[in-house]
Structure formats: C-alpha cells, structure tokens
C-alpha cells in the first residue's frame, strides 16, 4: 500500500510539474519540486538493495536496468539544476554564474524525466497488475477490448506528443518552454498522461516480447 501511494504520488507530481507556470506563481512549482525530491529519496531508500545488483541486472534485465538508470540520471540533473535556479525557496549567490547553463539543463532534463518515468512504469507493468485494481480489471478484459484501449491511448498519446511539441524538447531543438495559457488545464494534463501512457505501453510491449524470447 505504501509503495503504491508513493509511486502514484511521484507520477502525478511529475505531471503537475510539467504544467509549471500554468499552475500559477513559480513558488508552487518549486514546492512541488521539493515534494518530489522527498518522495524520490524515500522511494530510493525503499529500493536501495536494487543498486547492489545493478551489474548482473544489466545482463538479466537490461530494459529495466537501463530505464532505471536513465530515470535516475535525468531526475538528478533536473533536481540539482532546479535547486540552483530556484528563485523562491533558495538562493545560491555563489552559483549565479552557473544559472544560464543550469536553466538549459533543467529545461531539457525534465522532459527526459517524463519519458523515462513512463518507460519505467511500462517495464514494470506486471507489478501494476498486482498493485492496482484498475489494471487487474483491464487485464481480465477480452483481448480485442484491451487492444482497442491500447490503440486509443497510443493514438491519442502520439497526437499529444506532436501537439505539445515534446519531440522538440527531447531532441534539444527548443531552448524554451512554450505554454498555451488558453489551453484548459484538464486538456494539458490529459495530453501528458496520454503521452506517458504511449511510452509505457511501448515499454511494456518490448519487455513482454523480450521475456518470450
């Protein structure tokens, strides 16, 4: 139960953080960032033994290991850069010269955090089946119904990926974040959850194919 709430909290805070200025003053974004830091530290402390077996797992579970490493690196970069460029909770006068570089690192790393979070969820899909009742129910549905649901998420997720221009952020083509303040928050969150669903389904499928071979 504790791990279920923790994982849900981390995911939804990441989605909220993606909205940034759409949620209001920068203080809200920074407070959410601090909450994320606390939850991530707690999550890593619970799963600390995993790091003892990282080398063997690169051979036995490469997809899980690489997505976890990618998520760890990107979230560390996002948190450290976020702390340095903070304007409300912290102020590191001695690090002012690093601000321009840290802003760029933070700007791009957060999108990789979103991507690796989705992939991380996908490769651990079997755990979701056991922890969340909604996924257990979906798993028991007829195959054609599950296929329709998956294709719906994939289709809308691909559209949202294009609409929100995530491909430009992931491949370092846009040095600033564009927010459409006329876009309803509900639509924004739906888009980002769908994008996460798109990559989670892809990762889940890849892991399933790998386990069959």
C-alpha positions in Angstrom: 0.0 0.0 0.0 2.8 2.4 0.9 4.7 1.8 -2.3 1.5 2.1 -4.3 0.8 5.6 -2.9 4.4 6.6 -3.3 4.6 5.6 -7.0 1.3 7.3 -7.7 2.4 10.5 -5.9 5.7 10.6 -7.8 4.0 10.2 -11.2 1.2 12.8 -10.6 3.7 15.3 -9.1 5.8 15.0 -12.3 2.7 15.6 -14.4 1.9 18.7 -12.3 5.5 20.0 -12.6 5.2 19.8 -16.4 2.5 22.5 -16.2 4.9 24.9 -14.5 3.6 28.5 -14.9 0.1 27.2 -15.9 -0.4 26.4 -12.2 0.4 29.9 -11.0 3.4 31.5 -9.3 6.8 29.9 -9.5 6.6 29.1 -5.8 4.1 26.4 -6.5 6.4 24.8 -9.0 9.3 24.9 -6.5 7.2 23.5 -3.6 6.1 20.6 -5.9 9.7 20.1 -6.8 10.7 19.8 -3.2 7.9 17.3 -2.5 9.1 15.3 -5.5 12.7 15.3 -4.1 11.4 14.0 -0.7 9.3 11.2 -2.4 12.2 10.2 -4.7 14.6 9.9 -1.8 12.0 7.8 0.1 11.4 5.6 -3.0 15.2 5.1 -3.5 15.7 4.2 0.2 13.0 1.6 0.0 14.6 0.1 -3.1 18.2 0.7 -2.1 19.1 -3.0 -2.4 18.5 -2.9 -6.1 21.7 -0.9 -6.6 23.8 -3.8 -5.1 22.8 -6.0 -8.1 23.0 -3.4 -10.9 25.8 -5.1 -12.9 24.1 -8.6 -13.0 20.8 -7.0 -13.9 22.3 -5.3 -16.9 22.5 -8.8 -18.3 19.4 -10.4 -16.9 17.0 -7.4 -17.1 18.6 -4.8 -19.5 15.4 -2.8 -20.3 14.5 -2.4 -16.6 18.0 -1.5 -15.7 18.6 1.0 -18.5 15.3 2.7 -17.9 16.0 3.0 -14.2 19.5 4.4 -14.8 18.1 6.8 -17.4 15.4 8.0 -14.9 17.9 8.3 -12.1 20.3 10.4 -14.2 17.7 12.7 -15.6 15.9 13.2 -12.3 19.2 14.0 -10.5 20.0 16.6 -13.2 16.5 18.1 -13.0 16.6 18.4 -9.2 20.1 19.7 -8.9 19.6 22.3 -11.7 16.2 23.2 -10.2 17.7 23.9 -6.8 20.4 26.1 -8.3 18.0 28.2 -10.4 15.4 28.5 -7.6 14.1 32.0 -7.1 11.7 31.5 -4.2 12.9 28.7 -1.8 16.6 29.0 -2.2 19.2 31.5 -3.5 22.8 30.4 -4.2 24.6 33.6 -4.8 27.9 31.9 -5.3 26.4 29.9 -8.1 24.9 32.8 -10.1 27.4 32.3 -12.9 26.0 28.8 -13.5 22.4 30.0 -13.9 22.4 30.1 -17.8 23.8 26.5 -18.1 21.6 25.2 -15.3 18.4 26.7 -16.9 19.2 24.8 -20.1 19.9 21.6 -18.2 16.7 21.9 -16.2 14.7 22.8 -19.3 15.7 19.7 -21.2 16.1 17.2 -18.4 12.5 17.4 -17.1 11.2 16.1 -20.4 13.6 13.2 -20.2 12.3 12.6 -16.6 8.8 12.3 -18.0 9.9 10.0 -20.8 11.9 7.7 -18.5 9.2 7.7 -15.9 6.7 6.4 -18.5 9.2 3.8 -19.7 10.0 2.8 -16.1 6.3 2.2 -15.5 6.0 0.2 -18.7 8.8 -2.2 -18.0 7.4 -2.8 -14.5 3.8 -3.3 -15.9 3.5 -6.7 -14.2 3.8 -5.0 -10.8 1.0 -2.6 -11.7 -1.2 -5.6 -12.5 -0.8 -6.8 -8.8 -0.9 -3.4 -7.1 -3.7 -1.6 -8.8 -7.3 -3.0 -9.1 -8.0 -1.0 -12.2 -5.1 -2.7 -14.1 -6.2 -6.1 -12.8 -9.7 -5.5 -14.2 -8.3 -4.3 -17.6 -6.1 -7.4 -17.7 -9.2 -9.7 -17.4 -11.0 -8.0 -20.3 -11.3 -9.7 -23.7 -8.2 -9.4 -25.9 -10.0 -7.2 -28.5 -11.2 -4.8 -25.8 -7.7 -4.5 -24.4 -6.4 -3.9 -28.0 -8.9 -1.1 -28.6 -8.0 0.6 -25.3 -4.2 0.3 -26.0 -4.6 1.6 -29.5 -6.7 4.5 -28.2 -4.0 5.5 -25.7 -1.3 5.1 -28.3 -3.2 7.1 -31.0 -4.1 10.0 -28.7 -0.7 9.8 -27.0 1.1 10.1 -30.3 -1.1 13.1 -31.3 -0.5 14.8 -27.9 3.3 14.1 -28.3 3.2 16.1 -31.5 0.7 18.7 -30.3 2.8 19.5 -27.2 6.0 19.5 -29.3 7.7 17.1 -26.9 9.9 15.8 -29.8 11.5 19.2 -30.0 12.3 19.3 -26.2 13.6 15.7 -26.1 16.0 16.4 -29.1 17.2 19.8 -27.8 15.5 21.8 -30.6 13.6 24.3 -28.5 15.6 26.2 -25.7 12.5 27.5 -24.0 9.1 26.1 -23.0 6.0 27.3 -24.8 2.8 27.3 -22.8 -0.6 27.9 -24.4 -2.4 29.7 -21.5 -5.7 29.4 -23.4 -5.4 25.7 -23.2 -7.6 24.2 -20.4 -5.6 22.6 -17.6 -7.6 19.4 -18.0 -6.6 19.1 -21.6 -2.9 19.7 -20.8 -2.9 17.0 -18.1 -4.8 14.6 -20.4 -2.2 15.1 -23.1 0.7 14.5 -20.7 -0.9 11.5 -19.1 -1.6 10.1 -22.6 2.0 10.7 -23.7 3.1 8.8 -20.6 0.7 6.0 -21.5 2.0 5.9 -25.0 5.6 5.2 -23.9 4.5 3.0 -21.0 2.6 0.7 -23.4 5.6 0.6 -25.8 8.0 -0.3 -22.9 5.5 -2.9 -21.6 5.3 -4.5 -25.1 9.0 -4.5 -25.5 9.5 -6.1 -22.1 6.9 -8.7 -22.9 8.5 -9.6 -26.2 11.9 -9.9 -24.6 10.6 -12.2 -21.9 9.1 -14.5 -24.6 12.4 -14.9 -26.4 
